[in-house]
């Protein structure tokens, strides 16, 4: 089969990614074989191409987010899964991935794709959307959250997280650059947009929260930004970070009763915890249902043919992408 691979342990970076003929995988115990119809592109994909992983064998097939059709079922898979089912799932970065015609996927990560959701839409609702889901629906206690600041409202994580927070009745502030303000206003629809290129984020947060600070902040940017976020939190505020944990001062945390949570979506695969592993499929089912019901904008801004996959990764690495890019294997 055709697949995009890192050919050997010495090859690194986007320029090293090659389209190659590799053996078709088999559905091992607990796995199903999926014919890939669409694959989501994520920043983690080009970062893995650059950094590799100690668990890989070579050539290693890249790709984490798959949408496709079950064509074979391995031993030990629950009989709820059948050949012909349309499924989507977020894969294990230690294993061969889905930038290929077929992928072997553990059944626990999969969700059924609703009939009215396309393969390309489903593929766009995995890594970013599930990370966003964890930042809102898994990590924080929302009981006393009135105002949330979500960084990166034009991105695949921030844009979905802002929409999910709105579903909980939270007043949502989001940051983005000047060129993305219109996109965020139209598709994400937060209560306020802070243009970080032309506005003082600290001052705007104080203004928009009556000087109290945000009850919840979702940091999608950097450890440096997360450190600033600690000062933007209200008393009893919660910070959820998907990048780096900021330096934490005991005095600061206790004085304002702050808390910090970390999201590591793909870590569930290596956790050894069957509950956490199955939650990958549960979360995927939830976000797919939300899109099916018209409650969530998947923020897909580009659909590429398989031949242009590497160029898509390059666009991500060069920060030229707003929203979400997806590869359509059937084009």
Rosetta silent file (secondary structure, phi, psi, omega in degrees, C-alpha in Angstrom):
SEQUENCE: XXXXXXXXXXXXXXXXXXXXXXXXXXXXXXXXXXXXXXXXXXXXXXXXXXXXXXXXXXXXXXXXXXXXXXXXXXXXXXXXXXXXXXXXXXXXXXXXXXXXXXXXXXXXXXXXXXXXXXXXXXXXXXXXXXXXXXXXXXXXXXXXXXXXXXXXXXXXXXXXXXXXXXXXXXXXXXXXXXXXXXXXXXXXXXXXXXXXXXXXXXXXXXXXXXXXXXXXXXXXXXXXXXXXXXXXXXXXXXXXXXXXXXXXXXXXXXXXXXXXXXXXXXXXXXXXXXXXXXXXXXXXXXXXXXXXXXXXXXXXXXXXXXXXXXXXXXXXXXXXXXXXXXXXXXX
SCORE:     score description
SCORE:     0.000 S_00000001
   1 L     0.000  161.431  176.309    0.000    0.000    0.000 S_00000001
   2 E   -85.773  137.731  179.785    0.993    3.649   -0.355 S_00000001
   3 E  -154.924  149.567  172.834    1.996    5.470    2.824 S_00000001
   4 E   -90.219  124.125 -170.902    3.889    8.571    3.937 S_00000001
   5 E  -130.713  157.273  159.200    6.834    7.422    6.027 S_00000001
   6 E   -91.913  115.354 -167.388    9.943    8.450    7.868 S_00000001
   7 L   -70.220  -32.469 -177.483   12.277    6.002    6.099 S_00000001
   8 L  -156.573  173.418 -173.399   14.927    5.406    8.763 S_00000001
   9 L   -68.240  -18.410  179.779   16.171    6.486   12.186 S_00000001
  10 L   -89.413  -15.312 -177.013   18.542    9.080   10.698 S_00000001
  11 L   -84.169  129.652 -178.682   15.855   10.818    8.636 S_00000001
  12 L  -144.774  147.728  175.686   14.195   13.772   10.342 S_00000001
  13 L    97.682  166.161 -178.940   11.983   16.692    9.389 S_00000001
  14 H   -61.005  -36.922 -178.892    9.246   17.348    6.858 S_00000001
  15 H   -65.655  -17.646 -179.880   11.728   17.144    3.973 S_00000001
  16 H   -86.145  -12.603 -177.488   12.497   13.556    5.023 S_00000001
  17 E   -69.136  130.878 -176.373    8.882   12.377    4.678 S_00000001
  18 E  -126.203  144.546  168.977    8.539   10.017    1.710 S_00000001
  19 E   -85.958  122.473 -172.630    5.636    8.379   -0.118 S_00000001
  20 E  -137.795  161.941  170.258    6.526    4.705   -0.168 S_00000001
  21 E   -91.054  121.187  179.169    5.154    1.238   -0.808 S_00000001
  22 L  -131.246  159.634 -179.985    4.873   -0.629    2.502 S_00000001
  23 L   -63.403  143.819  175.436    3.112   -3.855    3.510 S_00000001
  24 L   -67.821  133.288 -179.504   -0.572   -3.563    4.352 S_00000001
  25 L   -70.599  166.188  175.859   -1.049   -3.925    8.141 S_00000001
  26 L  -116.318  157.812  178.597   -3.100   -6.674    9.736 S_00000001
  27 L   -84.587  100.698  178.797   -5.711   -6.411   12.463 S_00000001
  28 L   -76.878 -175.541  179.101   -3.964   -7.780   15.536 S_00000001
  29 L   -55.831  130.783  178.816   -5.604   -8.669   18.856 S_00000001
  30 L    77.127    1.656 -176.601   -7.931   -5.897   19.996 S_00000001
  31 E  -114.350  159.989  168.600   -7.484   -4.063   16.689 S_00000001
  32 E  -123.892  152.539  175.573   -9.491   -3.492   13.542 S_00000001
  33 E   -94.153  126.387 -176.082   -8.161   -2.812   10.064 S_00000001
  34 E  -114.358  127.163  168.534   -9.459    0.483    8.695 S_00000001
  35 E   -78.592  118.914 -172.639   -9.481    1.525    5.051 S_00000001
  36 E   -78.299  124.100  173.477   -8.519    5.191    5.349 S_00000001
  37 E  -104.871  -26.855  178.381  -10.850    7.667    3.642 S_00000001
  38 E  -154.836  152.454  178.826   -9.600   10.819    5.387 S_00000001
  39 E  -138.797  135.164  176.786   -6.827   11.867    7.767 S_00000001
  40 E   -83.134  144.552  175.679   -6.517   14.942    9.937 S_00000001
  41 E  -103.568  135.671 -176.072   -3.306   16.989    9.920 S_00000001
  42 L  -136.478  153.432  174.359   -1.975   18.257   13.255 S_00000001
  43 H   -54.232  -33.958 -179.851    1.072   20.154   14.509 S_00000001
  44 H   -61.704  -26.364 -179.246    2.101   17.021   16.386 S_00000001
  45 H   -65.678  -47.754 -179.995    2.532   15.265   13.010 S_00000001
  46 H   -73.722  -28.907  176.722    5.303   17.536   11.775 S_00000001
  47 H   -67.136  -36.618  175.433    6.817   17.680   15.269 S_00000001
  48 H   -68.108  -37.606  176.722    7.040   13.876   15.284 S_00000001
  49 H   -61.435  -34.571 -179.770    8.620   13.976   11.836 S_00000001
  50 H   -78.220  -37.713 -171.966   11.236   16.336   13.277 S_00000001
  51 H  -106.601  -20.236 -179.142   11.845   14.551   16.583 S_00000001
  52 L    69.784 -173.118  178.277   10.918   10.920   16.068 S_00000001
  53 L  -151.121  138.172 -175.534   10.000    8.468   18.807 S_00000001
  54 L   -64.289  -19.451 -177.733   12.068    5.796   20.527 S_00000001
  55 L   -84.826   -9.682 -173.818    9.316    3.202   19.991 S_00000001
  56 L   -70.760  145.969  160.549    9.309    3.431   16.195 S_00000001
  57 L  -109.334  161.353 -171.180   10.461    0.771   13.779 S_00000001
  58 L  -122.549  150.151   -3.440   11.290    1.856   10.249 S_00000001
  59 L   -66.336  140.296 -179.437   10.010    2.799    7.819 S_00000001
  60 E   -99.732  129.926  178.478    7.533    4.452   10.187 S_00000001
  61 E   -86.619  125.029  179.241    4.115    5.514    8.872 S_00000001
  62 L   -80.761  170.004  172.045    3.044    8.931   10.174 S_00000001
  63 L   111.922  128.944 -175.600   -0.489   10.105   11.007 S_00000001
  64 L  -114.828  -31.546 -170.982   -2.718   10.072   14.092 S_00000001
  65 E  -107.736  112.941 -174.116   -6.271   11.061   13.098 S_00000001
  66 E  -119.225  144.978  166.859   -8.167    8.596   10.926 S_00000001
  67 E  -134.668  128.504 -176.874  -11.656    8.337    9.474 S_00000001
  68 E  -172.879 -160.286 -173.658  -12.505    5.303    7.411 S_00000001
  69 E  -119.668  132.930  176.643  -14.247    1.973    7.048 S_00000001
  70 E   -69.059  126.042  178.957  -13.601   -1.229    8.999 S_00000001
  71 E  -117.278  -12.364  176.601  -12.492   -3.965    6.584 S_00000001
  72 E  -158.248  152.336 -176.151  -11.198   -6.606    9.029 S_00000001
  73 E  -127.516  130.231 -179.357  -11.509   -7.380   12.745 S_00000001
  74 L   -84.513  173.778  179.798   -8.832   -8.884   14.995 S_00000001
  75 L   -64.516  144.179  174.037   -9.186  -11.345   17.848 S_00000001
  76 L    81.739    2.601  178.646  -10.735  -10.120   21.083 S_00000001
  77 L   -81.723  134.346 -179.882  -12.590   -7.165   19.572 S_00000001
  78 L   -56.552  144.730 -174.439  -16.095   -6.689   20.983 S_00000001
  79 L   -74.573    2.929  172.755  -18.800   -7.871   18.611 S_00000001
  80 L   -71.341  -19.354  179.675  -20.322   -4.390   18.535 S_00000001
  81 L   -94.622  131.093 -175.740  -17.735   -3.597   15.844 S_00000001
  82 L  -130.130  150.432  171.812  -18.539   -4.906   12.366 S_00000001
  83 L   -58.816  135.779 -179.665  -16.927   -4.903    8.949 S_00000001
  84 L   100.341  -14.406  179.403  -18.352   -1.993    6.950 S_00000001
  85 L   -68.410  141.997  174.572  -18.789    0.390    9.880 S_00000001
  86 E   -89.191  121.063 -172.520  -17.685    4.006    9.360 S_00000001
  87 E  -135.484  160.686  175.815  -15.344    4.922   12.221 S_00000001
  88 E  -141.624  149.121  179.103  -12.944    7.624   13.395 S_00000001
  89 E  -166.972  155.988  178.421  -10.225    7.637   16.037 S_00000001
  90 E   -98.985  120.732 -169.381   -7.107    9.316   17.408 S_00000001
  91 L   -86.471  177.050 -178.306   -4.108    6.992   17.198 S_00000001
  92 L   -93.539  117.949 -175.067   -1.078    6.069   19.268 S_00000001
  93 L   -65.031  -13.449  178.129    2.008    8.038   18.219 S_00000001
  94 L   -78.286  -15.302 -171.928    4.238    5.080   19.101 S_00000001
  95 L  -112.482  165.562  174.815    2.678    2.961   16.335 S_00000001
  96 L   -58.705  141.388 -171.104    2.375    3.133   12.565 S_00000001
  97 L  -108.254 -156.956 -165.188   -0.236    5.703   11.660 S_00000001
  98 L  -109.894   11.353  173.672   -2.909    6.608    9.145 S_00000001
  99 L   -81.035   60.927 -170.152   -1.141    8.598    6.421 S_00000001
 100 E  -160.171  172.581  179.454   -1.689    5.475    4.378 S_00000001
 101 L   -73.612  -27.683  179.126   -4.310    3.480    2.529 S_00000001
 102 E  -142.196  151.527  175.181   -4.927    1.253    5.569 S_00000001
 103 E  -143.312  143.615  172.499   -4.208    1.427    9.293 S_00000001
 104 E   -92.412  122.538 -174.053   -4.562   -1.031   12.159 S_00000001
 105 E  -125.996  138.034  174.137   -6.328    0.747   15.030 S_00000001
 106 E   -64.809  135.533 -174.913   -7.194   -0.367   18.575 S_00000001
 107 H   -61.578  -29.262 -175.251  -10.960   -0.668   18.841 S_00000001
 108 H   -63.955  -24.851 -176.209  -11.070    1.290   22.104 S_00000001
 109 H   -84.066   -8.358 -168.065  -10.097    4.547   20.380 S_00000001
 110 E   -90.378  153.220  172.900  -12.838    4.385   17.762 S_00000001
 111 E  -133.349  145.282  173.565  -16.207    6.098   17.449 S_00000001
 112 E   -69.689  138.299  176.534  -18.960    5.492   14.925 S_00000001
 113 L   -88.198  123.396  177.109  -19.337    8.314   12.419 S_00000001
 114 L   -56.598  150.723 -175.351  -22.947    9.533   12.203 S_00000001
 115 L   -57.968  -31.843 -176.484  -24.543    9.021    8.789 S_00000001
 116 L   -93.439   11.660  177.373  -24.742   12.770    8.129 S_00000001
 117 L  -111.681  127.336 -178.433  -21.071   13.433    8.960 S_00000001
 118 L   -75.653  163.199  175.603  -18.519   13.033    6.167 S_00000001
 119 H   -59.756  -41.719 -177.739  -15.209   11.239    6.504 S_00000001
 120 H   -65.951  -40.010  176.803  -13.340   14.524    6.082 S_00000001
 121 H   -63.834  -44.398 -179.827  -15.339   16.233    8.818 S_00000001
 122 H   -61.105  -41.668 -179.662  -14.824   13.278   11.150 S_00000001
 123 H   -65.050  -26.733  179.182  -11.066   13.252   10.532 S_00000001
 124 L   -82.066   -2.222 -173.539  -10.932   16.934   11.454 S_00000001
 125 L  -114.859   41.495 -176.192  -12.579   16.322   14.844 S_00000001
 126 L  -120.614  -91.140 -173.390   -9.978   14.251   16.635 S_00000001
 127 H   -51.999  -55.329 -178.290   -6.625   15.482   17.988 S_00000001
 128 H   -66.861  -46.639 -176.352   -7.576   19.161   18.238 S_00000001
 129 H   -68.744  -38.228 -179.956  -11.221   18.674   19.141 S_00000001
 130 H   -71.619  -35.427  173.645  -10.560   15.945   21.727 S_00000001
 131 H   -61.889  -45.523  177.226   -7.824   18.048   23.313 S_00000001
 132 H   -60.164  -41.627  179.714  -10.296   20.945   23.466 S_00000001
 133 H   -58.206  -43.161  179.590  -12.919   18.598   24.942 S_00000001
 134 H   -66.579  -35.038 -178.242  -10.541   17.680   27.744 S_00000001
 135 H   -68.530  -22.961 -177.797   -9.741   21.334   28.482 S_00000001
 136 H  -111.065  -48.221 -170.318  -13.432   22.098   29.031 S_00000001
 137 H   -97.570   -3.640 -179.412  -15.363   18.893   29.727 S_00000001
 138 H  -121.120  -48.000 -170.082  -12.788   16.822   31.582 S_00000001
 139 L   -83.240  -52.594 -171.835  -10.230   18.864   33.518 S_00000001
 140 L   -82.183  156.602  167.971  -11.869   21.971   35.075 S_00000001
 141 L   -90.925  113.398 -172.749  -14.632   22.220   37.651 S_00000001
 142 L   -89.926    2.496 -173.722  -17.150   24.432   35.858 S_00000001
 143 L   -57.449  -39.730 -177.279  -19.491   25.007   38.802 S_00000001
 144 L  -114.753   18.607  178.994  -18.205   28.515   39.547 S_00000001
 145 L   -86.711  112.905  177.261  -16.771   29.377   36.138 S_00000001
 146 L  -101.061  -37.352 -177.173  -18.429   32.511   34.846 S_00000001
 147 E  -129.745  132.630  177.422  -15.711   33.792   32.526 S_00000001
 148 E  -124.168  137.534  171.451  -13.162   31.804   30.492 S_00000001
 149 E  -105.101  117.724  178.843  -10.188   33.054   28.507 S_00000001
 150 E  -113.543  116.528  179.183   -9.329   30.654   25.676 S_00000001
 151 L   -76.403  149.789  173.827   -6.122   31.386   23.808 S_00000001
 152 L    69.698   51.758 -176.667   -5.865   30.788   20.086 S_00000001
 153 L   -64.684  -14.985  178.602   -9.494   31.061   19.059 S_00000001
 154 L   -93.175   -1.122 -176.657   -8.610   30.572   15.388 S_00000001
 155 E   -94.940  170.712 -176.762   -6.843   27.269   16.039 S_00000001
 156 L   -66.449  -29.884  177.407   -8.052   23.686   16.032 S_00000001
 157 L   -89.169  -55.439 -175.876   -7.902   23.462   19.840 S_00000001
 158 H   -61.099  -39.082 -178.737   -8.779   26.987   20.948 S_00000001
 159 H   -66.351  -37.228  177.349  -11.623   27.391   18.475 S_00000001
 160 H   -75.605  -41.805  179.935  -13.338   24.208   19.609 S_00000001
 161 H   -59.257  -41.175  179.389  -12.633   24.852   23.313 S_00000001
 162 H   -62.781  -41.350  178.781  -14.266   28.289   23.050 S_00000001
 163 H   -65.653  -40.996  179.408  -17.371   26.762   21.463 S_00000001
 164 H   -64.617  -40.717  178.654  -17.576   24.047   24.126 S_00000001
 165 H   -62.254  -38.789  177.599  -17.271   26.614   26.911 S_00000001
 166 H   -61.646  -34.203  178.997  -20.144   28.593   25.366 S_00000001
 167 H   -62.866  -24.289  178.859  -22.288   25.444   25.518 S_00000001
 168 L   -90.029    5.546  179.091  -21.876   25.542   29.308 S_00000001
 169 L    79.978   15.660 -178.898  -23.173   29.104   29.477 S_00000001
 170 L   -84.111  141.906  170.749  -19.737   30.558   30.184 S_00000001
 171 E   -74.580  121.689 -171.024  -18.781   34.047   28.997 S_00000001
 172 E  -112.244  125.646  170.193  -15.888   33.361   26.614 S_00000001
 173 E  -107.224  141.030  176.991  -12.991   35.651   25.766 S_00000001
 174 E  -139.839  150.014  177.714  -10.523   34.481   23.160 S_00000001
 175 E  -101.746  149.568  171.550   -7.252   35.736   21.722 S_00000001
 176 E  -164.240  172.252  177.895   -6.191   35.691   18.083 S_00000001
 177 L   -85.800  166.838 -174.970   -4.134   37.718   15.630 S_00000001
 178 H   -56.068  -42.608 -174.658   -5.523   40.584   13.559 S_00000001
 179 H   -68.303  -15.839 -176.947   -5.833   38.551   10.362 S_00000001
 180 H  -105.539    2.451 -176.203   -8.012   35.947   12.095 S_00000001
 181 H   -58.905  -46.556 -177.326  -10.473   38.231   13.901 S_00000001
 182 H   -64.774  -40.295  178.346  -13.182   37.933   11.235 S_00000001
 183 H   -61.107  -45.725 -179.201  -12.829   34.140   11.065 S_00000001
 184 H   -65.060  -42.276 -179.853  -13.168   33.813   14.841 S_00000001
 185 H   -61.912  -39.254 -176.674  -16.128   36.182   14.958 S_00000001
 186 H   -78.211  -41.183 -170.069  -17.972   34.216   12.252 S_00000001
 187 H  -101.666  -34.998 -176.320  -17.169   30.611   13.217 S_00000001
 188 H   -92.672  -40.005  175.367  -16.284   30.568   16.930 S_00000001
 189 L    59.013   53.976  174.836  -18.591   33.392   18.094 S_00000001
 190 L   -74.000  173.480  177.056  -17.033   34.214   21.485 S_00000001
 191 L   -77.248  -27.723  177.896  -18.349   36.990   23.676 S_00000001
 192 E  -152.413  142.763  176.681  -15.180   39.023   23.161 S_00000001
 193 E  -113.476  130.656  176.466  -12.112   38.810   20.905 S_00000001
 194 E  -109.494  114.578  177.538   -8.748   40.122   22.058 S_00000001
 195 E   -81.725  103.928 -173.234   -6.353   40.919   19.202 S_00000001
 196 L   -69.878  -13.016  178.832   -3.045   40.134   20.861 S_00000001
 197 L   -83.395  -24.819 -176.332   -1.124   41.974   18.163 S_00000001
 198 L  -120.302   -9.130 -176.698   -2.811   45.329   18.758 S_00000001
 199 L  -123.428  154.147  174.748   -4.223   45.066   22.277 S_00000001
 200 L   -82.634  110.204 -175.034   -2.807   44.572   25.767 S_00000001
 201 H   -61.071  -43.322 -179.587   -4.156   41.151   26.755 S_00000001
 202 H   -59.573  -46.637 -177.832   -3.731   41.785   30.492 S_00000001
 203 H   -65.666  -40.805 -179.820   -5.573   45.089   30.347 S_00000001
 204 H   -66.745  -38.021  178.157   -8.391   43.685   28.210 S_00000001
 205 H   -64.753  -42.930  177.582   -8.908   40.720   30.552 S_00000001
 206 H   -61.100  -44.113 -178.558   -9.136   43.085   33.530 S_00000001
 207 H   -63.050  -45.595 -174.196  -11.560   45.301   31.632 S_00000001
 208 H   -76.090  -15.596  179.484  -13.777   42.431   30.449 S_00000001
 209 L  -112.216   14.072 -179.393  -13.923   40.776   33.876 S_00000001
 210 L    62.664   30.457  178.252  -14.480   43.903   35.962 S_00000001
 211 L    82.440   -1.252 -175.764  -10.970   43.620   37.366 S_00000001
 212 L   -84.619  -27.484 -173.066  -11.581   40.132   38.810 S_00000001
 213 L    94.144  168.784 -179.693   -9.720   38.045   36.243 S_00000001
 214 E   -84.091  140.902  178.001  -10.887   34.944   34.362 S_00000001
 215 E   -74.307  -29.292  179.276  -12.227   31.977   36.300 S_00000001
 216 E  -138.667  135.236  173.355  -10.808   29.567   33.714 S_00000001
 217 E  -127.362  130.659  173.895   -7.964   29.991   31.243 S_00000001
 218 E  -106.798  113.411 -177.751   -7.115   27.501   28.502 S_00000001
 219 E   -99.071  119.026  178.148   -3.529   28.029   27.343 S_00000001
 220 L  -113.326   11.826 -166.508   -2.711   26.685   23.882 S_00000001
 221 L  -106.162  -65.268 -173.283    0.355   28.861   23.319 S_00000001
 222 L  -169.850  165.381  175.061    3.424   28.341   25.512 S_00000001
 223 H   -63.145  -33.971  179.193    4.766   27.992   29.025 S_00000001
 224 H   -64.950  -42.712  178.445    5.649   31.687   28.936 S_00000001
 225 H   -68.159  -37.406  178.405    2.047   32.611   28.154 S_00000001
 226 H   -62.306  -34.485  177.451    0.814   30.183   30.812 S_00000001
 227 H   -65.603  -40.329  175.447    2.984   31.990   33.356 S_00000001
 228 H   -64.399  -35.157 -177.649    1.288   35.264   32.422 S_00000001
 229 H   -62.235  -31.765  178.781   -2.064   33.497   32.675 S_00000001
 230 H   -57.748  -35.124  178.774   -1.555   32.810   36.367 S_00000001
 231 H   -79.038  -14.435 -179.959   -1.725   36.572   36.918 S_00000001
 232 H   -91.533   -6.471 -177.360   -4.864   36.805   34.764 S_00000001
 233 E   -79.351  147.210  172.178   -6.812   34.315   36.877 S_00000001
 234 E   -77.646  170.283  171.884   -9.508   35.276   39.329 S_00000001
 235 E   -57.227  137.040 -175.161   -9.536   34.035   42.919 S_00000001
 236 E    67.464   19.398 -177.256  -10.157   30.257   42.785 S_00000001
 237 E   -72.629  155.996 -177.972   -9.150   30.404   39.112 S_00000001
 238 E  -124.220  130.298  175.249   -8.199   27.378   37.073 S_00000001
 239 E  -109.739  127.965  173.418   -5.518   27.167   34.375 S_00000001
 240 E  -116.412  122.331 -177.767   -5.568   24.286   31.876 S_00000001
 241 E  -117.352  141.322  175.941   -2.473   24.028   29.679 S_00000001
 242 L  -109.056    1.999 -176.587   -1.837   21.839   26.654 S_00000001
 243 L  -116.976  -77.486 -177.519    1.786   22.935   26.160 S_00000001
 244 L  -131.796  149.556  175.798    4.020   23.632   29.157 S_00000001
 245 L   -85.107  125.722 -179.240    3.517   23.917   32.903 S_00000001
 246 L   -73.130  158.913  171.336    4.536   27.392   34.096 S_00000001
 247 L   -58.284  133.866 -174.092    6.819   27.917   37.100 S_00000001
 248 L  -115.599  129.159  176.717    4.566   27.786   40.131 S_00000001
 249 L   -99.389  126.309  178.113    4.980   29.827   43.312 S_00000001
 250 H   -55.787  -43.218 -177.793    3.488   28.352   46.480 S_00000001
 251 H   -62.275  -43.788 -179.844    2.717   31.835   47.751 S_00000001
 252 H   -64.211  -44.873 -176.500    0.941   32.802   44.551 S_00000001
 253 H   -65.675  -44.338 -177.321   -1.087   29.586   44.372 S_00000001
 254 H   -73.679  -37.604 -177.119   -2.219   29.651   48.006 S_00000001
 255 H   -60.861  -34.646 -176.938   -2.902   33.382   48.188 S_00000001
 256 L  -118.563   12.240  174.707   -5.468   33.159   45.378 S_00000001
 257 L    53.155   48.685 -177.374   -6.398   29.451   45.646 S_00000001
 258 L   -87.132  160.008  174.296   -5.339   28.740   42.062 S_00000001
 259 E  -138.269  152.171 -179.560   -5.144   25.368   40.336 S_00000001
 260 E  -128.644  131.995  175.234   -3.309   24.095   37.265 S_00000001
 261 E  -122.874  151.298 -179.063   -4.276   21.143   35.058 S_00000001
 262 E  -120.098  137.065  174.890   -2.392   19.559   32.165 S_00000001
 263 L  -108.260  127.635  173.699   -3.880   17.896   29.073 S_00000001
 264 L  -135.479   82.539 -171.379   -1.944   15.119   27.330 S_00000001
 265 L   -54.659  -55.226 -174.542   -4.498   13.527   25.020 S_00000001
 266 L   -69.732  -15.224  178.791   -2.348   10.840   23.416 S_00000001
 267 H   -62.173  -18.408  179.259   -0.829    9.790   26.729 S_00000001
 268 H   -59.860  -34.558 -178.994   -3.956    7.707   27.330 S_00000001
 269 H   -60.359  -41.115 -176.672   -2.636    5.081   24.909 S_00000001
 270 H   -90.511   -0.594 -173.084    0.474    4.461   27.012 S_00000001
 271 L   -70.243  -25.248 -173.272   -1.276    4.878   30.370 S_00000001
 272 L    75.250    3.532 -177.254   -2.231    1.235   30.774 S_00000001
 273 L   -98.949  109.755 -176.463   -5.568    2.499   32.093 S_00000001
 274 H   -63.773  -29.156  178.371   -8.454    0.912   30.144 S_00000001
 275 H   -66.131  -45.566  179.970  -10.901    3.574   31.346 S_00000001
 276 H   -66.943  -37.690  177.947   -8.743    6.390   29.976 S_00000001
 277 H   -63.410  -46.770 -179.701   -8.163    4.516   26.728 S_00000001
 278 H   -64.435  -26.533 -179.872  -11.869    3.951   26.168 S_00000001
 279 H   -65.015  -24.151  175.213  -12.498    7.626   26.889 S_00000001
 280 H   -58.908  -45.052  177.757  -10.757    8.457   23.604 S_00000001
 281 H   -69.306  -37.827  179.402  -13.640    6.772   21.794 S_00000001
 282 H   -62.607  -46.821  179.852  -16.238    8.270   24.137 S_00000001
 283 H   -64.017  -40.725  178.181  -15.005   11.810   23.555 S_00000001
 284 H   -61.127  -41.349  177.450  -14.830   11.247   19.796 S_00000001
 285 H   -59.959  -41.149 -178.465  -18.446   10.037   19.833 S_00000001
 286 H   -64.105  -47.877 -176.373  -19.496   13.171   21.713 S_00000001
 287 H   -70.628  -34.345  176.370  -17.871   15.682   19.369 S_00000001
 288 H   -64.206  -39.157  177.552  -19.096   13.822   16.271 S_00000001
 289 H   -65.059  -40.980  179.256  -22.620   13.913   17.690 S_00000001
 290 H   -60.316  -41.224  178.499  -22.332   17.652   18.386 S_00000001
 291 H   -68.379  -42.169  178.123  -21.377   18.308   14.775 S_00000001
 292 H   -57.539  -37.182 -178.043  -24.146   16.038   13.518 S_00000001
 293 L   -88.133    3.752  177.625  -26.646   18.032   15.581 S_00000001
 294 L    76.498   17.817 -177.466  -25.338   21.376   14.361 S_00000001
 295 L   -90.530  -15.819 -171.739  -24.014   22.384   17.786 S_00000001
 296 L  -137.915  131.340  173.715  -20.314   22.607   16.867 S_00000001
 297 L   -88.267  120.701 -176.936  -18.434   24.143   13.943 S_00000001
 298 L   -72.985   -9.836  174.179  -15.529   21.791   13.066 S_00000001
 299 L    62.346   30.923  178.066  -13.526   24.770   11.715 S_00000001
 300 E   -79.856  120.455 -175.886  -12.223   22.858    8.683 S_00000001
 301 E  -112.824   -7.669  179.769  -10.700   25.396    6.310 S_00000001
 302 E  -154.769  134.487  175.159   -8.848   23.158    3.876 S_00000001
 303 E  -123.549  118.913 -173.605   -9.275   19.695    2.345 S_00000001
 304 E  -109.508  152.495  169.952   -6.253   18.396    0.443 S_00000001
 305 E   -74.273  161.213 -179.138   -5.698   15.392   -1.810 S_00000001
 306 H   -54.455  -36.149 -178.019   -3.364   12.646   -0.588 S_00000001
 307 H   -63.035  -23.092 -176.351   -0.678   13.885   -2.997 S_00000001
 308 H  -102.012   14.772 -175.310   -0.505   17.235   -1.155 S_00000001
 309 H   -59.204  -45.283 -177.604   -0.191   15.840    2.381 S_00000001
 310 H   -64.159  -38.927  177.886    3.428   16.892    2.902 S_00000001
 311 H   -64.127  -34.068  175.222    2.666   20.418    1.719 S_00000001
 312 H   -62.573  -43.004  176.713   -0.145   20.482    4.277 S_00000001
 313 H   -62.377  -38.433  179.353    2.314   19.601    7.037 S_00000001
 314 H   -64.928  -39.316  177.763    4.606   22.343    5.801 S_00000001
 315 H   -61.657  -40.748  176.692    1.779   24.872    5.974 S_00000001
 316 H   -63.037  -46.748 -177.236    1.160   23.890    9.591 S_00000001
 317 H   -62.996  -30.429 -179.026    4.844   24.160   10.476 S_00000001
 318 L   -94.134   10.559  175.075    5.023   27.625    8.917 S_00000001
 319 L    56.883   41.759  178.660    1.878   28.746   10.809 S_00000001
 320 L  -101.749    9.739 -173.686   -0.048   29.441    7.603 S_00000001
 321 L  -112.328  129.238  168.204   -3.165   27.548    8.689 S_00000001
 322 L  -104.612  135.623 -178.634   -6.300   28.931   10.288 S_00000001
 323 E    74.667 -134.563 -168.444   -8.654   26.289   11.652 S_00000001
 324 E  -129.555  137.257  174.279   -8.145   22.679   10.555 S_00000001
 325 E  -105.347  140.972 -179.962   -6.581   20.916    7.548 S_00000001
 326 E  -135.174  146.512  174.682   -7.753   17.474    6.404 S_00000001
 327 E  -103.393  128.117  177.199   -6.552   15.051    3.731 S_00000001
 328 E   -98.945  109.454 -177.513   -9.220   13.368    1.587 S_00000001
 329 L   -69.501  -17.689 -176.291   -7.874    9.987    0.467 S_00000001
 330 L   -91.681    2.835  177.419  -10.636    9.651   -2.130 S_00000001
 331 L   -92.593    0.000    0.000   -9.559   12.737   -4.114 S_00000001
